[in-house]
């Protein structure tokens, strides 16, 4: 595994509040990169990275709430 992938996974685990690591946590971990392929690709696609992160966090919050019911 490359250094970037390892760092993304570390960030993923840091964003997960429980041991229930989801793909959204991995997305947040990858999205936190400041330089590299992912930030460039998102910028070229015209994706607002802050909005993307906010939406993913909202989705995780809803998923956690639904999971606790």
N, C-alpha and C positions, 0 to 999 in steps of 0.2 A: 504494500500500500504506500502510495506517495505521501509526502509531507502535507500537501494541501488536503488530501482526503482524511488523513489522521486528524488534522486540526479541525476540519469540518465536523468530524464525529465527536471530538472533544467538546466543541461548542454545542453540538446537539444534546449531549448528555447534560451539559450545564443549563440548557434552557428547559429541559424536562423537569417538572416539579415532582414527578413520581418515577417509579421504575418502569412506567409504561411509555417507552420511547416509541413515538409514532413518526411516520414519514414527514409530517409537518415540522417536527423538531429537527429532523435532518435538513429540511428546506431552510429553516431559520439558521441553522449552523452554517450551511453553505452560503446563504445570503449575507452573512456577517463579514465575508471576505471584502476587504477594501480594494484590493487589486487582483487581477487575474482574469481568467476566461469568463467566469460567471458574471462578475460586475460589468465587464465589457459587453457581454451578450445581452444582459438586461438593459443596459443603456442603449445599445443599438436597436433593441426591440421597442424602445420608448416606454419601458416599464418603470414606474415610480417605485424605487426600492423600499422607501420608507412606508409607502402605502401597502405594498406587498407584505412587508413584515407585520404591519398592523392587522391586516386581514387574516393572516395566518394565526397570529396570537388570538384574535377574536374567535376564530374557528376552534382553536385548542381550548379556549375558555368555555365555549359552548359544549364542546365534546366532553370536557371534564365534568361540567355541571350535569349533562345528560347521563354520564356514566355513574354518577353518585346517586341518582334517583332509584 
